[in-house]
Amino acid sequence: APTNSHIAQVLLRAYERFSTLNENDEYSFDESKDVKKELKEIFELLDSQPKEFWDAQKSIITEELKTSKQRKIAALEVIRALNIKSTEKDLINFIEETTDEQLIILAVGVARSLDIINKLNKEKIEAKISNETSIAILKSYFI
């Protein structure tokens, strides 16, 4: 059975994709009128949900940062892909608390994509990294 997190990921990704389709005719210019109408109806259904609904979905994704490594990776990828800026505080805390080098590098990359990298303590983060390749990647994020 799908978890709330999986459902939240599907909803957030669907909303983002249908928004793109709705805003850019070049993605559907060769579709039939019926398909275009259906795409618009799906977008309108998603778009009609209140802000609180979408905030709740984002919160569910943020909670994934407290679960297994695989789910943390999935959550970080969704946060990056959907540019979920409301996760800023949780993301910074996650970076400060985690000791897994792979997760640290991924999370710092997400922080960079959210344009909050300047709020991170580079030296503290670098002190937790021992792999030379990871250190190089980390340094490149702060350039």
C-alpha positions as CSV (number, residue, x, y, z in Angstrom):
1,A,0.0,0.0,0.0
2,P,1.3,3.5,-0.8
3,T,2.4,5.6,2.1
4,N,1.4,9.2,2.7
5,S,4.9,10.2,1.5
6,H,4.4,8.4,-1.8
7,I,1.0,10.0,-2.3
8,A,2.5,13.4,-1.4
9,Q,5.3,12.9,-3.9
10,V,2.9,11.9,-6.7
11,L,0.6,14.8,-6.0
12,L,3.4,17.4,-5.9
13,R,5.1,16.0,-9.0
14,A,1.7,15.8,-10.9
15,Y,0.9,19.4,-9.9
16,E,4.2,20.6,-11.1
17,R,4.0,18.7,-14.4
18,F,0.4,19.7,-15.1
19,S,1.3,23.3,-14.3
20,T,4.1,23.1,-16.9
21,L,1.7,21.6,-19.5
22,N,-0.9,24.2,-18.8
23,E,1.6,27.1,-19.1
24,N,3.4,25.9,-22.2
25,D,1.5,25.1,-25.3
26,E,4.5,23.7,-27.0
27,Y,4.2,20.5,-24.9
28,S,0.7,19.8,-26.2
29,F,0.4,21.6,-29.5
30,D,0.0,18.3,-31.5
31,E,-2.6,16.8,-29.1
32,S,-6.3,16.6,-29.9
33,K,-8.8,19.1,-28.5
34,D,-10.1,16.4,-26.2
35,V,-6.6,15.7,-24.8
36,K,-5.9,19.4,-24.3
37,K,-9.3,19.7,-22.5
38,E,-8.5,16.8,-20.2
39,L,-5.0,18.1,-19.4
40,K,-6.6,21.5,-18.5
41,E,-9.3,19.8,-16.3
42,I,-6.7,17.8,-14.4
43,F,-4.6,20.9,-13.9
44,E,-7.7,22.9,-12.7
45,L,-8.6,20.1,-10.2
46,L,-5.0,20.1,-8.8
47,D,-4.9,23.9,-8.8
48,S,-8.2,24.2,-7.0
49,Q,-6.7,22.7,-3.9
50,P,-6.1,25.2,-1.2
51,K,-2.6,26.4,-0.2
52,E,-2.9,24.5,3.0
53,F,-3.4,21.2,1.1
54,W,-0.1,21.7,-0.8
55,D,1.7,22.9,2.4
56,A,0.6,19.6,4.1
57,Q,2.0,17.6,1.2
58,K,5.3,19.5,1.5
59,S,5.4,18.8,5.2
60,I,4.9,15.1,4.6
61,I,8.0,15.2,2.3
62,T,10.0,17.1,4.9
63,E,9.1,14.4,7.5
64,E,10.8,11.9,5.2
65,L,14.2,13.5,6.2
66,K,13.7,11.6,9.5
67,T,13.3,8.1,8.1
68,S,15.5,5.6,6.3
69,K,18.3,6.6,4.0
70,Q,16.5,5.6,0.8
71,R,13.5,7.7,1.8
72,K,15.7,10.6,2.8
73,I,17.3,10.5,-0.7
74,A,13.9,10.4,-2.3
75,A,12.7,13.4,-0.2
76,L,15.8,15.4,-1.1
77,E,15.3,14.7,-4.7
78,V,11.6,15.8,-4.5
79,I,12.6,19.0,-2.6
80,R,15.2,19.8,-5.3
81,A,13.0,18.9,-8.3
82,L,10.0,20.9,-7.0
83,N,12.1,23.8,-5.4
84,I,10.3,23.4,-2.1
85,K,11.6,26.5,-0.3
86,S,9.5,25.9,2.8
87,T,11.9,23.1,3.8
88,E,14.7,25.5,4.4
89,K,14.9,25.2,8.2
90,D,14.5,21.4,8.2
91,L,17.0,21.0,5.4
92,I,19.6,23.1,7.3
93,N,19.0,21.1,10.5
94,F,19.3,17.9,8.5
95,I,22.6,18.9,7.0
96,E,23.9,19.9,10.5
97,E,22.8,16.6,12.1
98,T,23.5,14.0,9.5
99,T,26.8,12.2,9.4
100,D,26.3,10.2,6.2
101,E,28.6,11.7,3.6
102,Q,26.4,10.8,0.7
103,L,23.3,12.4,2.3
104,I,25.4,15.5,3.3
105,I,26.6,16.0,-0.3
106,L,23.1,15.5,-1.7
107,A,21.5,17.8,0.8
108,V,24.1,20.6,0.3
109,G,23.4,20.3,-3.4
110,V,19.7,20.8,-2.7
111,A,20.5,23.8,-0.5
112,R,22.5,25.2,-3.4
113,S,19.6,24.7,-5.8
114,L,17.2,26.4,-3.3
115,D,19.7,29.3,-3.0
116,I,20.2,28.9,0.7
117,I,23.8,27.6,0.6
118,N,25.0,30.9,2.2
119,K,23.1,29.9,5.4
120,L,25.3,26.8,5.8
121,N,28.5,26.5,7.8
122,K,30.9,25.2,5.1
123,E,33.7,24.5,7.6
124,K,31.5,22.4,9.9
125,I,30.1,20.5,7.0
126,E,33.6,19.9,5.5
127,A,34.8,18.5,8.8
128,K,32.3,15.7,8.5
129,I,33.6,14.6,5.1
130,S,36.6,12.3,4.7
131,N,36.3,11.2,1.0
132,E,38.4,13.5,-1.2
133,T,35.9,13.3,-4.1
134,S,33.1,14.3,-1.8
135,I,35.2,17.2,-0.4
136,A,35.8,18.4,-4.0
137,I,32.1,18.2,-4.8
138,L,31.2,20.0,-1.6
139,K,33.7,22.8,-2.3
140,S,32.3,23.2,-5.8
141,Y,28.8,23.9,-4.3
142,F,30.2,26.8,-2.4
143,I,31.8,28.5,-5.4
